[in-house]
Amino acid sequence: MIFDEDKVAKQLLKKAMGYSVDEVVMEYVNDDDNNMKLVKKKVTKKHIPPDMSAVKTIIEKYFEGDD
């Protein structure tokens, strides 16, 4: 399997550090012509907490054996 090791490392670090995302919820109703019409759009910033298994992976891969 071929993958970009730098990209994987960046994503692993992001997961280990935690990050924020925008969560979008949209509500629609049918209008008189039976078309969908957007009536409400709510954007909420959601924080994804750090993942301890990602932290463990980083420590094992990059820091173990560095004495």
N, C-alpha and C positions, 0 to 999 in steps of 0.2 A: 504494500500500500504506500503510495507516495503522498506526502503532505508537507506543508510548509512548517518546519520546526519552530521558527520565530513566531509565526501566527499562533501556533498551539501554546507556546510559552506565554505569550501576551494574554491569551484567553484564560489560561490557568491562573496567572497572576490576578487578573480581574476577578475571577471567582474566589480566589483566596482573600482578596482585599474587600470584597463587597462592592456593590454598585447600585446606581439608581436608574430606573426606567420610567417612561411615561406609559400609564395604563389608560386606554381610551375605551369608553363605553358609549355606544350610540343607540338611541331609541328611534324607531321608525313607526309611522302609522300609514295606513292606506288612505289616500285622498279620494275625492268623489269619482275620479277617473280610474280608480284602482291602481294608482301608481304609488310607490313607496316614497314617503316624504320624511326627511329628517326633522324630528321635533326637539331632540335634546342630545347634546354631546357633552360628556363630562371627561375631563382629562385630569388624572390624579398621578402625582409623582409617587412611585413605589420604591422603597429601598429593599434591595436583596442583601441579606446579611452575609458576612464572610462564611465560607464553607471550610470546615476543619479538615475534611479529607483532601481538599486542594492544598491547604497549608502543609499537611503531612507529606504530600507528594512532592512539593517544592523542597521541603527540608531534606527528604530522602534523596532526591535527584541532584540537588545543587550544593547541599551543605554537609552531608554526612561524609566523614573521612577527611574533613578539612581540619586537621589538628596542628 
